[in-house]
């Protein structure tokens, strides 16, 4: 069931990407959803997937407090000739950025 929901969202994301009706940043074959738009159906569906722990979303879409350390979540959808195949996500904590800044 979860896989089917994820597949449906990926198919919808690809459709939105092709019609360029969603707030996205595009670079080569990656698109990054980076800004909030309450009327955007894709953003709302991505948030639903996040609540189901199927994906992790970053930046202005979703911010969490975990053990008093601020974590930001980011999502990238990889586009291929056959549509969007995978969701890549990563996370960076504020502490990671502070440590990196101190080291530099």
Secondary structure, DSSP 8 states (H G I E B T S, - for coil): -HHHHHHHHHHHHHHHHHHT-S-EEEETTEEEE-S--TT-HHHHHHHHHHHTTS----TTS-EEEETTEEEEEEEEEEEETTEEEEEEEEEEEHHHHHHHHHH-
